[in-house]
């Protein structure tokens, strides 16, 4: 089987790298196209995944619309040479539309309920929409819900083992606690009108947790306030999950990194006005604390951390989560190798995948 995967964000490299590896072992081949965004190309190189650069794309709705015909044409042209049997992406309108033009199937993965504008450009041209079971609302007959978060594609315990040597790299002493902060750029189209942590509150968070004895590291998109630049995390991008696993607390505006922290056993505090079914499930399970506003968030977080038996309850919640979810990569391999019969099998019997393992 020949599969074209379009990658538009650094996270997508992690989503698909294990799937690519497993499928290549079975004799399948890939063509990867990748947007030049942040560390996307660096990660692809790190994991030895050859790719074709499809440019920097656009930020904002109008820029994305103007870029779309160019990207679709590029994927269409490349596909005529590669001749893929099927397309795969995380909600890529370019892969969806190119596949439609070539009369091939496109499998889209998504967990982003609030990306309503983007849906207009990939759902009509896609054949299957795979979402977590906690996804809010319905995407219609094309949707298949599975008991896993997207982050299980690379952070399932079968797929990832933290490297504790990261403590040495970070200069942490054995008795020191680590706080990882994550600030985003708010440039995505679905971020329009949304908000996270204000600048003064960012400084307040750093001051308060320093007073509590934490070592502070900040992962950030773009520039930081001058007062915070010295805290910037300088670890290689592919080691961010080792940092997350080692952290005692995660606080940030990134929903993806908050979920990653949950899977890795790190208490996560998300400050983001957006909502998602995955966040709701994590909150209900006692894995995530979600604040829609950043006002006085430092006091609220410290109060939660002071709660009696906090660590014990959190550890139990993490173990329960892993016991009840599946390896998303294993599912995806099964789904593609049995495609298209896997569509009807899943819809007729949601436990069919686990029965075949």
C-alpha positions in Angstrom: 0.0 0.0 0.0 1.2 3.5 -0.8 0.2 6.2 1.7 0.5 10.0 1.4 0.6 11.8 4.8 0.4 15.6 5.0 1.9 17.2 8.1 1.1 20.7 9.1 2.4 21.0 12.7 5.2 19.6 14.8 2.8 17.6 16.8 1.7 15.7 13.6 5.2 14.3 13.3 4.7 12.5 16.6 1.2 11.5 15.7 2.3 9.5 12.6 5.9 8.5 13.2 5.1 5.2 15.0 2.4 4.4 12.4 4.9 4.9 9.6 7.5 2.7 11.2 5.0 -0.1 11.9 3.6 0.0 8.4 7.0 0.2 6.7 7.9 -3.1 8.5 4.9 -4.6 6.8 6.1 -3.5 3.4 4.0 -0.3 2.9 5.5 2.9 1.5 5.0 6.6 2.2 5.2 10.0 0.8 5.3 12.8 3.4 4.6 16.4 2.7 5.3 18.9 5.5 4.7 22.5 6.2 7.7 24.5 7.3 6.3 25.4 10.7 8.5 25.8 13.9 10.5 22.6 14.4 8.4 20.3 12.1 11.3 19.7 9.7 13.8 19.2 12.5 11.6 16.5 14.0 11.2 14.7 10.7 15.0 14.7 10.2 15.5 13.5 13.8 13.2 10.5 13.2 14.7 9.8 9.8 11.5 10.5 7.9 12.2 11.9 4.4 9.7 14.6 3.4 8.9 17.2 0.8 8.6 20.8 2.0 5.3 22.4 1.0 6.3 25.9 2.3 5.4 28.0 5.2 1.7 28.2 4.6 -0.3 31.0 5.9 -1.3 32.5 9.3 -4.9 33.8 9.6 -8.0 32.8 7.6 -7.3 34.9 4.5 -3.7 33.8 4.2 -4.7 30.2 4.6 -7.4 30.6 1.9 -4.9 32.1 -0.5 -2.3 29.4 0.2 -4.8 26.5 -0.2 -4.9 26.3 -4.1 -1.1 26.2 -4.2 -0.8 23.5 -1.5 -3.6 21.4 -3.1 -1.9 21.7 -6.5 1.4 20.6 -5.0 0.0 17.5 -3.4 -2.0 16.7 -6.5 1.1 16.9 -8.7 3.3 14.9 -6.3 0.5 12.3 -6.1 0.3 11.8 -9.8 4.0 10.7 -9.6 3.8 8.7 -6.3 0.4 7.2 -7.1 -0.8 6.8 -3.4 -3.6 4.3 -2.7 -4.8 6.3 0.2 -4.2 9.7 2.1 -3.9 10.3 5.8 -3.7 13.5 7.8 -4.7 15.3 10.9 -7.5 17.4 9.4 -5.5 18.6 6.4 -7.7 20.3 3.8 -4.9 20.0 1.3 -4.6 16.2 1.6 -8.4 15.9 1.6 -8.9 18.0 -1.6 -6.0 16.4 -3.4 -7.3 12.9 -2.7 -10.8 13.9 -3.9 -9.4 15.2 -7.2 -7.5 11.9 -7.6 -10.6 9.8 -6.6 -8.7 8.3 -3.7 -9.8 8.0 -0.1 -8.7 10.4 2.7 -8.6 9.3 6.4 -8.7 12.3 8.7 -8.0 12.3 12.4 -9.3 15.2 14.5 -10.0 16.0 18.1 -10.5 19.8 17.7 -14.2 20.6 18.0 -13.7 24.4 17.8 -11.9 24.3 14.4 -15.3 24.7 12.7 -14.0 26.8 9.8 -11.3 24.3 8.9 -14.0 21.5 8.8 -15.6 23.2 5.7 -12.4 22.5 3.7 -11.7 18.8 4.6 -14.8 17.0 5.8 -16.6 17.1 2.4 -13.6 15.6 0.8 -12.7 13.0 3.4 -14.0 9.4 3.7 -13.4 8.7 7.4 -13.1 10.9 10.4 -11.5 9.3 13.4 -12.0 11.1 16.7 -11.7 10.3 20.4 -14.8 8.8 22.0 -15.1 12.0 24.1 -15.4 14.3 21.0 -18.2 16.8 21.6 -21.0 16.6 19.0 -21.3 14.6 15.8 -19.5 14.9 12.5 -22.0 12.7 10.7 -21.8 9.2 9.2 -18.1 9.4 8.4 -17.1 9.7 12.0 -15.6 6.7 14.0 -15.1 7.2 17.7 -12.3 5.3 19.5 -11.3 5.0 23.2 -8.0 6.9 22.9 -6.7 10.4 22.8 -4.7 11.4 19.7 -1.6 11.7 22.0 -1.8 7.9 22.6 -0.3 7.6 19.1 3.1 8.4 20.6 2.7 8.4 24.4 1.0 5.1 25.0 3.2 3.1 27.4 4.0 0.7 24.6 5.4 3.5 22.6 7.2 5.8 25.0 9.6 5.4 28.0 10.8 8.6 29.6 14.6 9.2 29.8 15.4 10.3 33.3 18.8 11.6 32.2 16.9 14.8 31.2 17.4 15.9 34.9 21.1 16.2 34.3 20.6 18.1 31.1 18.3 20.5 32.9 20.7 20.9 35.7 18.3 19.6 38.3 19.5 18.5 41.7 17.9 15.3 43.1 15.6 17.2 45.6 14.5 20.0 43.2 11.0 20.2 41.8 10.4 21.2 38.2 7.6 23.4 36.8 7.2 23.5 33.0 5.3 26.5 31.6 4.0 26.5 28.0 2.9 29.7 26.3 1.5 29.7 22.7 1.4 32.3 20.0 -2.4 32.3 19.5 -1.9 32.5 15.7 -4.0 29.5 14.6 -7.3 30.3 12.9 -9.2 28.5 15.7 -7.5 30.7 18.3 -9.1 33.9 17.0 -10.9 35.6 19.9 -9.5 33.2 22.5 -7.3 34.0 25.4 -4.9 32.5 27.9 -2.5 33.9 30.5 -1.8 37.6 30.5 1.7 38.9 30.8 1.5 40.1 34.4 0.1 36.7 35.4 2.9 34.9 33.7 5.4 36.9 35.8 3.3 36.2 38.9 3.3 32.5 38.2 7.1 32.4 37.9 7.6 34.5 41.1 5.2 32.4 43.1 6.6 29.0 42.1 10.1 30.2 42.6 9.1 31.1 46.2 7.8 27.6 46.5 11.2 26.2 45.6 10.5 25.1 42.0 12.9 25.3 39.1 11.1 27.0 36.3 11.4 26.2 32.6 9.4 27.9 29.9 8.5 26.4 26.5 7.2 29.2 24.2 6.2 29.9 20.7 7.9 33.1 19.5 9.2 35.8 21.8 9.0 35.9 25.6 8.8 38.9 28.0 12.4 40.2 28.7 11.8 39.3 32.4 11.1 35.6 31.4 13.7 35.0 28.6 16.2 33.5 31.1 13.7 30.7 31.9 13.3 29.6 28.3 13.7 25.8 27.8 16.7 25.1 25.6 16.4 21.4 25.4 16.2 19.8 21.9 12.7 19.7 20.6 12.5 15.9 20.4 13.1 15.7 24.2 10.1 17.8 25.3 8.2 14.7 26.4 11.1 13.6 28.7 10.9 17.1 30.2 7.1 16.8 30.6 7.4 13.4 32.2 10.0 14.7 34.7 8.1 17.8 35.6 6.2 17.9 38.9 3.7 20.3 37.5 2.7 21.6 34.0 0.9 24.9 33.5 0.2 26.2 30.1 -2.0 27.5 27.3 -1.4 24.5 25.0 -4.2 21.8 25.1 -1.9 19.3 23.4 0.8 19.6 26.0 -1.7 19.6 28.8 -3.0 16.2 27.5 0.6 15.0 27.1 1.2 15.8 30.7 -1.9 13.9 31.7 -0.7 10.8 29.9 2.7 11.0 31.3 1.5 11.3 34.9 2.2 15.0 35.4 -0.5 17.2 37.1 -1.7 19.6 34.3 -3.2 23.0 34.6 -4.6 24.4 31.3 -5.3 28.1 30.9 -7.2 28.4 27.7 -10.7 29.7 26.9 -11.3 26.9 24.3 -13.3 23.8 25.2 -12.9 20.2 24.0 -14.3 16.8 24.8 -10.9 15.5 25.7 -10.4 18.3 28.2 -13.8 17.5 29.8 -12.9 13.9 30.1 -9.5 14.7 31.7 -11.1 17.1 34.2 -13.7 14.5 35.1 -11.0 11.9 35.6 -9.0 14.2 37.9 -6.1 14.5 35.5 -6.5 18.1 34.4 -7.6 21.4 35.9 -9.0 23.7 33.2 -9.3 27.5 33.7 -11.0 29.5 31.0 -9.5 32.7 32.3 -6.0 33.4 33.5 -7.1 35.9 36.2 -5.6 35.0 39.6 -4.7 31.6 38.2 -1.5 31.3 40.2 -3.5 31.3 43.5 -6.0 28.8 42.2 -3.3 26.4 41.1 -1.4 26.5 44.4 -4.6 25.9 46.3 -5.2 22.7 44.2 -1.7 21.5 44.8 -2.1 21.9 48.6 -5.1 19.6 48.6 -4.6 16.5 50.9 -3.8 13.3 49.0 -3.4 15.2 45.8 -0.5 13.1 44.5 -2.1 9.8 45.5 -5.4 10.6 43.8 -3.7 11.8 40.7 -1.6 8.7 40.4 -4.6 6.4 40.6 -6.4 8.5 38.0 -3.4 8.1 35.6 -3.3 4.3 36.0 -7.1 4.1 35.4 -6.8 6.1 32.2 -4.1 3.9 30.7 -6.1 0.8 31.7 -9.1 2.0 29.8 -7.6 3.3 26.6 -6.1 1.5 23.6 -2.9 1.9 21.7 -4.0 4.3 18.9 -1.1 3.3 16.7 -2.0 -0.4 16.8 -5.6 0.6 16.0 -4.5 2.7 13.0 -2.3 -0.1 11.6 -5.2 -2.5 11.9 -7.7 0.0 10.4 -5.5 0.6 7.3 -4.6 -3.0 6.7 -8.3 -4.0 6.8 -9.5 -0.9 4.9 -12.2 -0.4 3.7 -13.8 -3.4 5.5 -12.6 -1.9 8.8 -15.1 0.9 8.5 -18.2 -1.3 8.6 -16.5 -3.6 11.2 -16.0 -0.6 13.5 -19.5 0.8 13.0 -21.2 -2.6 13.6 -19.1 -3.6 16.6 -17.0 -1.0 18.4 -15.0 -3.7 20.2 -13.9 -5.4 17.0 -10.4 -3.9 17.2 -9.7 -5.1 20.7 -11.0 -8.5 19.7 -8.5 -8.8 16.9 -5.5 -8.0 19.2 
